[in-house]
Amino acid sequence: MLTTDDHRRDSAGLMYVYPVISRRAGGVSVGINLNPNNACNWACVYCQVDNLSRGGPPPIDLLRLERELADFLEAALFGDFMQQQVPPEARRLVDIAFSGNGEPTSAAEFAEAMACVERVLERFQLRGKLIVRLISNGSLMHRPAVQAGLKKLAELGGEVWFKLDRATAAEVQEINGVPLLPDKAAVHLAICAGLVTTWVQTCWFALDGQAPSDESRAAYCRLLKPVAARLAGIHLYGLARPSLQAAASRLQRLAASELEQFAGQINKETGIKVIVSP
């Protein structure tokens, strides 16, 4: 059976569609993987993708994507998938999530893929009932084609989970493997929050035995405070599954109390609601 530790993209034997049990969403998430070649424009130290490489995805077969999604929903809603593969406490569909093995918005067909999801939801009379999520590192929000996809997501009543793990350039370089300036991340976050319901998602952990510093926490709050009123909230979460990257041995989980303490600081300094998943 599926577990919260099993996020294999090939678990259903499909190219683009895969089910996972999401501890944050609280049930079965129907994943859409637009990066089947395991390529991403970031290289996060905690990433669970095996053989991760730098780059973007190959051309997306939109007809196959739409067919796979429809076939999987048929099995989940009317077949025995839930009984055979999902523990009783998680037997409910909670979302369709663009996530996968790389940055979904790096696909040239991102907006068209969103339209495929719209058609399938309408076919199953699930529009407005099954939420659509985009889990993104937010790095390409300035692109008009990406913004077109976000507008379609907003029309579907969906939301973005926008990755912001750290808020200083040095930490972003070390944790996410990119030379991203915090001011640029803030601009991308503001663009996203202006187009669609947006949550920030933050993976909080120790590196080389050291928890993030007081300055790291303060910088995080400073970056988010100006956009606080436009955010739905923050998902603050710890390490749940082992990293498959070279830096895996450097990472350690933090106690739930440390995440709760940081959540309290965020709420106090920014007013943003924080949901903690240790």
Contacts in CASP RR format, 6 or more apart in sequence:
PFRMAT RR
TARGET T0000
AUTHOR 0000-0000-0000
METHOD contacts of the structure
MODEL  1
MLTTDDHRRDSAGLMYVYPVISRRAGGVSVGINLNPNNACNWACVYCQVD
NLSRGGPPPIDLLRLERELADFLEAALFGDFMQQQVPPEARRLVDIAFSG
NGEPTSAAEFAEAMACVERVLERFQLRGKLIVRLISNGSLMHRPAVQAGL
KKLAELGGEVWFKLDRATAAEVQEINGVPLLPDKAAVHLAICAGLVTTWV
QTCWFALDGQAPSDESRAAYCRLLKPVAARLAGIHLYGLARPSLQAAASR
LQRLAASELEQFAGQINKETGIKVIVSP
1 84 0 8 1.000
1 85 0 8 1.000
1 86 0 8 1.000
1 87 0 8 1.000
2 11 0 8 1.000
2 19 0 8 1.000
2 20 0 8 1.000
2 21 0 8 1.000
2 28 0 8 1.000
2 85 0 8 1.000
2 86 0 8 1.000
2 87 0 8 1.000
2 90 0 8 1.000
3 21 0 8 1.000
3 87 0 8 1.000
4 20 0 8 1.000
4 21 0 8 1.000
4 22 0 8 1.000
4 23 0 8 1.000
4 240 0 8 1.000
5 240 0 8 1.000
5 241 0 8 1.000
6 20 0 8 1.000
6 21 0 8 1.000
7 20 0 8 1.000
7 48 0 8 1.000
7 241 0 8 1.000
8 18 0 8 1.000
9 18 0 8 1.000
9 33 0 8 1.000
9 36 0 8 1.000
9 100 0 8 1.000
9 101 0 8 1.000
10 18 0 8 1.000
11 18 0 8 1.000
11 19 0 8 1.000
11 20 0 8 1.000
12 18 0 8 1.000
12 19 0 8 1.000
12 72 0 8 1.000
14 68 0 8 1.000
14 72 0 8 1.000
15 33 0 8 1.000
15 36 0 8 1.000
15 61 0 8 1.000
15 64 0 8 1.000
15 68 0 8 1.000
16 32 0 8 1.000
16 33 0 8 1.000
16 34 0 8 1.000
16 36 0 8 1.000
16 60 0 8 1.000
16 61 0 8 1.000
16 64 0 8 1.000
16 65 0 8 1.000
16 68 0 8 1.000
16 69 0 8 1.000
17 30 0 8 1.000
17 31 0 8 1.000
17 32 0 8 1.000
17 33 0 8 1.000
17 65 0 8 1.000
17 68 0 8 1.000
17 69 0 8 1.000
17 72 0 8 1.000
18 30 0 8 1.000
18 31 0 8 1.000
18 33 0 8 1.000
18 100 0 8 1.000
19 28 0 8 1.000
19 29 0 8 1.000
19 30 0 8 1.000
19 31 0 8 1.000
19 72 0 8 1.000
19 76 0 8 1.000
19 81 0 8 1.000
19 85 0 8 1.000
19 86 0 8 1.000
20 28 0 8 1.000
20 29 0 8 1.000
20 31 0 8 1.000
21 27 0 8 1.000
21 28 0 8 1.000
21 29 0 8 1.000
21 86 0 8 1.000
21 87 0 8 1.000
21 90 0 8 1.000
22 28 0 8 1.000
22 29 0 8 1.000
22 94 0 8 1.000
22 95 0 8 1.000
22 97 0 8 1.000
23 240 0 8 1.000
23 277 0 8 1.000
24 235 0 8 1.000
24 237 0 8 1.000
24 275 0 8 1.000
24 277 0 8 1.000
25 94 0 8 1.000
25 95 0 8 1.000
25 97 0 8 1.000
25 133 0 8 1.000
26 90 0 8 1.000
26 94 0 8 1.000
27 90 0 8 1.000
27 91 0 8 1.000
27 92 0 8 1.000
27 93 0 8 1.000
27 94 0 8 1.000
28 76 0 8 1.000
28 82 0 8 1.000
28 86 0 8 1.000
28 90 0 8 1.000
28 91 0 8 1.000
28 92 0 8 1.000
28 93 0 8 1.000
28 94 0 8 1.000
29 94 0 8 1.000
29 95 0 8 1.000
29 96 0 8 1.000
29 97 0 8 1.000
29 133 0 8 1.000
30 69 0 8 1.000
30 72 0 8 1.000
30 73 0 8 1.000
30 76 0 8 1.000
30 93 0 8 1.000
30 95 0 8 1.000
30 96 0 8 1.000
30 97 0 8 1.000
31 96 0 8 1.000
31 97 0 8 1.000
31 98 0 8 1.000
31 99 0 8 1.000
31 100 0 8 1.000
32 65 0 8 1.000
32 69 0 8 1.000
32 96 0 8 1.000
32 97 0 8 1.000
32 98 0 8 1.000
32 99 0 8 1.000
32 100 0 8 1.000
32 104 0 8 1.000
32 113 0 8 1.000
32 117 0 8 1.000
33 99 0 8 1.000
33 100 0 8 1.000
33 101 0 8 1.000
34 57 0 8 1.000
34 60 0 8 1.000
34 98 0 8 1.000
34 100 0 8 1.000
34 102 0 8 1.000
34 104 0 8 1.000
34 106 0 8 1.000
34 107 0 8 1.000
34 109 0 8 1.000
34 110 0 8 1.000
34 113 0 8 1.000
35 56 0 8 1.000
35 57 0 8 1.000
35 100 0 8 1.000
35 101 0 8 1.000
35 102 0 8 1.000
35 103 0 8 1.000
35 104 0 8 1.000
35 106 0 8 1.000
35 107 0 8 1.000
36 57 0 8 1.000
36 58 0 8 1.000
36 101 0 8 1.000
37 53 0 8 1.000
37 56 0 8 1.000
37 57 0 8 1.000
37 58 0 8 1.000
37 101 0 8 1.000
38 49 0 8 1.000
38 50 0 8 1.000
38 51 0 8 1.000
38 52 0 8 1.000
38 53 0 8 1.000
38 101 0 8 1.000
38 102 0 8 1.000
39 52 0 8 1.000
39 53 0 8 1.000
39 54 0 8 1.000
39 55 0 8 1.000
39 56 0 8 1.000
39 57 0 8 1.000
39 101 0 8 1.000
39 102 0 8 1.000
40 47 0 8 1.000
40 49 0 8 1.000
40 52 0 8 1.000
40 53 0 8 1.000
40 54 0 8 1.000
40 55 0 8 1.000
40 56 0 8 1.000
40 101 0 8 1.000
40 102 0 8 1.000
40 103 0 8 1.000
40 106 0 8 1.000
41 54 0 8 1.000
41 55 0 8 1.000
41 56 0 8 1.000
41 102 0 8 1.000
41 103 0 8 1.000
41 106 0 8 1.000
41 137 0 8 1.000
41 139 0 8 1.000
41 140 0 8 1.000
41 178 0 8 1.000
42 102 0 8 1.000
42 103 0 8 1.000
42 137 0 8 1.000
42 139 0 8 1.000
42 176 0 8 1.000
42 177 0 8 1.000
42 178 0 8 1.000
43 52 0 8 1.000
43 54 0 8 1.000
43 176 0 8 1.000
43 177 0 8 1.000
43 178 0 8 1.000
43 245 0 8 1.000
44 165 0 8 1.000
44 175 0 8 1.000
44 176 0 8 1.000
44 177 0 8 1.000
44 203 0 8 1.000
44 245 0 8 1.000
45 174 0 8 1.000
45 175 0 8 1.000
45 176 0 8 1.000
45 177 0 8 1.000
45 207 0 8 1.000
45 243 0 8 1.000
45 245 0 8 1.000
45 247 0 8 1.000
45 248 0 8 1.000
45 250 0 8 1.000
45 251 0 8 1.000
46 175 0 8 1.000
46 203 0 8 1.000
46 205 0 8 1.000
46 239 0 8 1.000
46 243 0 8 1.000
46 245 0 8 1.000
46 251 0 8 1.000
47 243 0 8 1.000
47 244 0 8 1.000
47 245 0 8 1.000
48 241 0 8 1.000
48 242 0 8 1.000
48 243 0 8 1.000
48 244 0 8 1.000
49 100 0 8 1.000
49 101 0 8 1.000
49 102 0 8 1.000
49 244 0 8 1.000
50 244 0 8 1.000
52 101 0 8 1.000
52 244 0 8 1.000
52 245 0 8 1.000
55 106 0 8 1.000
56 102 0 8 1.000
56 103 0 8 1.000
56 106 0 8 1.000
56 107 0 8 1.000
57 102 0 8 1.000
57 106 0 8 1.000
57 107 0 8 1.000
59 108 0 8 1.000
59 109 0 8 1.000
60 107 0 8 1.000
60 108 0 8 1.000
60 109 0 8 1.000
60 112 0 8 1.000
60 113 0 8 1.000
62 109 0 8 1.000
62 112 0 8 1.000
62 113 0 8 1.000
62 116 0 8 1.000
65 113 0 8 1.000
65 116 0 8 1.000
66 116 0 8 1.000
66 119 0 8 1.000
66 120 0 8 1.000
69 96 0 8 1.000
69 116 0 8 1.000
69 117 0 8 1.000
69 120 0 8 1.000
70 120 0 8 1.000
70 123 0 8 1.000
70 124 0 8 1.000
72 81 0 8 1.000
73 93 0 8 1.000
73 120 0 8 1.000
73 124 0 8 1.000
73 126 0 8 1.000
75 81 0 8 1.000
76 82 0 8 1.000
76 93 0 8 1.000
77 93 0 8 1.000
77 124 0 8 1.000
82 91 0 8 1.000
83 91 0 8 1.000
93 130 0 8 1.000
94 130 0 8 1.000
94 131 0 8 1.000
95 130 0 8 1.000
95 131 0 8 1.000
95 132 0 8 1.000
95 133 0 8 1.000
96 117 0 8 1.000
96 121 0 8 1.000
96 130 0 8 1.000
96 131 0 8 1.000
96 132 0 8 1.000
96 133 0 8 1.000
97 132 0 8 1.000
97 133 0 8 1.000
97 134 0 8 1.000
97 135 0 8 1.000
98 104 0 8 1.000
98 110 0 8 1.000
98 113 0 8 1.000
98 114 0 8 1.000
98 132 0 8 1.000
98 133 0 8 1.000
98 134 0 8 1.000
98 135 0 8 1.000
98 136 0 8 1.000
99 133 0 8 1.000
99 135 0 8 1.000
100 135 0 8 1.000
103 136 0 8 1.000
103 137 0 8 1.000
103 138 0 8 1.000
103 139 0 8 1.000
103 140 0 8 1.000
104 110 0 8 1.000
104 134 0 8 1.000
104 135 0 8 1.000
104 136 0 8 1.000
105 134 0 8 1.000
105 136 0 8 1.000
105 138 0 8 1.000
105 139 0 8 1.000
105 140 0 8 1.000
105 141 0 8 1.000
105 143 0 8 1.000
105 146 0 8 1.000
106 140 0 8 1.000
107 113 0 8 1.000
108 145 0 8 1.000
110 145 0 8 1.000
110 146 0 8 1.000
110 149 0 8 1.000
111 145 0 8 1.000
111 146 0 8 1.000
111 148 0 8 1.000
111 149 0 8 1.000
111 152 0 8 1.000
114 132 0 8 1.000
114 149 0 8 1.000
114 152 0 8 1.000
114 153 0 8 1.000
114 156 0 8 1.000
115 152 0 8 1.000
117 132 0 8 1.000
117 156 0 8 1.000
118 127 0 8 1.000
118 152 0 8 1.000
118 155 0 8 1.000
118 156 0 8 1.000
121 127 0 8 1.000
121 128 0 8 1.000
121 130 0 8 1.000
121 132 0 8 1.000
121 156 0 8 1.000
127 156 0 8 1.000
128 156 0 8 1.000
128 157 0 8 1.000
131 157 0 8 1.000
131 158 0 8 1.000
131 159 0 8 1.000
132 153 0 8 1.000
132 156 0 8 1.000
132 157 0 8 1.000
132 158 0 8 1.000
132 159 0 8 1.000
133 158 0 8 1.000
133 159 0 8 1.000
133 160 0 8 1.000
133 161 0 8 1.000
134 150 0 8 1.000
134 153 0 8 1.000
134 159 0 8 1.000
134 160 0 8 1.000
134 161 0 8 1.000
135 160 0 8 1.000
135 161 0 8 1.000
135 163 0 8 1.000
135 201 0 8 1.000
136 160 0 8 1.000
136 161 0 8 1.000
136 162 0 8 1.000
136 163 0 8 1.000
136 192 0 8 1.000
137 162 0 8 1.000
137 163 0 8 1.000
137 176 0 8 1.000
138 162 0 8 1.000
138 163 0 8 1.000
138 185 0 8 1.000
138 188 0 8 1.000
138 189 0 8 1.000
138 192 0 8 1.000
139 178 0 8 1.000
139 180 0 8 1.000
139 188 0 8 1.000
140 146 0 8 1.000
141 147 0 8 1.000
141 150 0 8 1.000
141 188 0 8 1.000
141 189 0 8 1.000
141 191 0 8 1.000
141 192 0 8 1.000
142 187 0 8 1.000
142 188 0 8 1.000
142 191 0 8 1.000
147 191 0 8 1.000
147 195 0 8 1.000
150 160 0 8 1.000
150 192 0 8 1.000
150 195 0 8 1.000
150 196 0 8 1.000
151 195 0 8 1.000
151 196 0 8 1.000
153 159 0 8 1.000
153 160 0 8 1.000
153 196 0 8 1.000
154 195 0 8 1.000
154 196 0 8 1.000
154 197 0 8 1.000
157 196 0 8 1.000
157 197 0 8 1.000
158 196 0 8 1.000
158 197 0 8 1.000
159 196 0 8 1.000
159 197 0 8 1.000
159 198 0 8 1.000
159 199 0 8 1.000
159 232 0 8 1.000
160 192 0 8 1.000
160 196 0 8 1.000
160 197 0 8 1.000
160 198 0 8 1.000
160 199 0 8 1.000
161 199 0 8 1.000
161 200 0 8 1.000
161 201 0 8 1.000
161 235 0 8 1.000
162 188 0 8 1.000
162 189 0 8 1.000
162 192 0 8 1.000
162 193 0 8 1.000
162 198 0 8 1.000
162 199 0 8 1.000
162 200 0 8 1.000
162 201 0 8 1.000
163 176 0 8 1.000
163 200 0 8 1.000
163 201 0 8 1.000
163 202 0 8 1.000
164 185 0 8 1.000
164 189 0 8 1.000
164 200 0 8 1.000
164 201 0 8 1.000
164 202 0 8 1.000
164 220 0 8 1.000
164 223 0 8 1.000
164 224 0 8 1.000
165 171 0 8 1.000
165 172 0 8 1.000
165 175 0 8 1.000
165 176 0 8 1.000
165 202 0 8 1.000
165 203 0 8 1.000
165 204 0 8 1.000
166 172 0 8 1.000
166 175 0 8 1.000
166 176 0 8 1.000
166 212 0 8 1.000
166 216 0 8 1.000
166 219 0 8 1.000
166 220 0 8 1.000
167 182 0 8 1.000
167 185 0 8 1.000
167 216 0 8 1.000
167 219 0 8 1.000
167 220 0 8 1.000
167 222 0 8 1.000
167 223 0 8 1.000
167 224 0 8 1.000
168 182 0 8 1.000
168 215 0 8 1.000
168 216 0 8 1.000
168 219 0 8 1.000
169 179 0 8 1.000
169 180 0 8 1.000
169 181 0 8 1.000
169 182 0 8 1.000
171 212 0 8 1.000
171 216 0 8 1.000
172 178 0 8 1.000
172 179 0 8 1.000
172 180 0 8 1.000
172 182 0 8 1.000
172 185 0 8 1.000
173 179 0 8 1.000
173 180 0 8 1.000
174 207 0 8 1.000
175 207 0 8 1.000
182 219 0 8 1.000
182 223 0 8 1.000
185 223 0 8 1.000
186 223 0 8 1.000
186 226 0 8 1.000
186 227 0 8 1.000
189 198 0 8 1.000
189 200 0 8 1.000
189 227 0 8 1.000
190 226 0 8 1.000
190 227 0 8 1.000
190 230 0 8 1.000
192 198 0 8 1.000
193 227 0 8 1.000
193 230 0 8 1.000
193 231 0 8 1.000
194 230 0 8 1.000
197 232 0 8 1.000
198 230 0 8 1.000
198 231 0 8 1.000
198 232 0 8 1.000
199 231 0 8 1.000
199 232 0 8 1.000
199 233 0 8 1.000
199 234 0 8 1.000
199 235 0 8 1.000
200 224 0 8 1.000
200 231 0 8 1.000
200 233 0 8 1.000
200 234 0 8 1.000
200 235 0 8 1.000
200 272 0 8 1.000
201 234 0 8 1.000
201 235 0 8 1.000
201 237 0 8 1.000
202 220 0 8 1.000
202 234 0 8 1.000
202 235 0 8 1.000
202 236 0 8 1.000
202 237 0 8 1.000
203 237 0 8 1.000
203 238 0 8 1.000
203 239 0 8 1.000
204 212 0 8 1.000
204 236 0 8 1.000
204 237 0 8 1.000
204 238 0 8 1.000
204 254 0 8 1.000
204 258 0 8 1.000
204 259 0 8 1.000
204 262 0 8 1.000
205 238 0 8 1.000
205 239 0 8 1.000
205 251 0 8 1.000
205 252 0 8 1.000
205 253 0 8 1.000
205 254 0 8 1.000
206 212 0 8 1.000
206 251 0 8 1.000
206 252 0 8 1.000
206 253 0 8 1.000
206 254 0 8 1.000
207 250 0 8 1.000
207 251 0 8 1.000
207 252 0 8 1.000
208 250 0 8 1.000
209 252 0 8 1.000
211 254 0 8 1.000
211 258 0 8 1.000
212 262 0 8 1.000
217 262 0 8 1.000
217 265 0 8 1.000
220 266 0 8 1.000
221 265 0 8 1.000
221 266 0 8 1.000
221 269 0 8 1.000
221 270 0 8 1.000
224 231 0 8 1.000
224 234 0 8 1.000
224 266 0 8 1.000
224 270 0 8 1.000
224 272 0 8 1.000
225 269 0 8 1.000
225 270 0 8 1.000
228 270 0 8 1.000
228 271 0 8 1.000
228 272 0 8 1.000
231 272 0 8 1.000
232 273 0 8 1.000
233 272 0 8 1.000
233 273 0 8 1.000
233 274 0 8 1.000
233 275 0 8 1.000
234 263 0 8 1.000
234 266 0 8 1.000
234 272 0 8 1.000
234 273 0 8 1.000
234 274 0 8 1.000
234 275 0 8 1.000
235 275 0 8 1.000
235 277 0 8 1.000
236 259 0 8 1.000
236 262 0 8 1.000
236 263 0 8 1.000
236 266 0 8 1.000
236 274 0 8 1.000
236 275 0 8 1.000
236 276 0 8 1.000
236 277 0 8 1.000
237 259 0 8 1.000
237 276 0 8 1.000
237 277 0 8 1.000
237 278 0 8 1.000
238 253 0 8 1.000
238 254 0 8 1.000
238 259 0 8 1.000
238 277 0 8 1.000
238 278 0 8 1.000
239 251 0 8 1.000
239 252 0 8 1.000
239 253 0 8 1.000
240 277 0 8 1.000
242 248 0 8 1.000
243 251 0 8 1.000
253 278 0 8 1.000
254 278 0 8 1.000
255 278 0 8 1.000
256 276 0 8 1.000
256 278 0 8 1.000
259 276 0 8 1.000
259 278 0 8 1.000
260 276 0 8 1.000
263 274 0 8 1.000
263 276 0 8 1.000
264 274 0 8 1.000
266 272 0 8 1.000
266 274 0 8 1.000
267 273 0 8 1.000
267 274 0 8 1.000
END
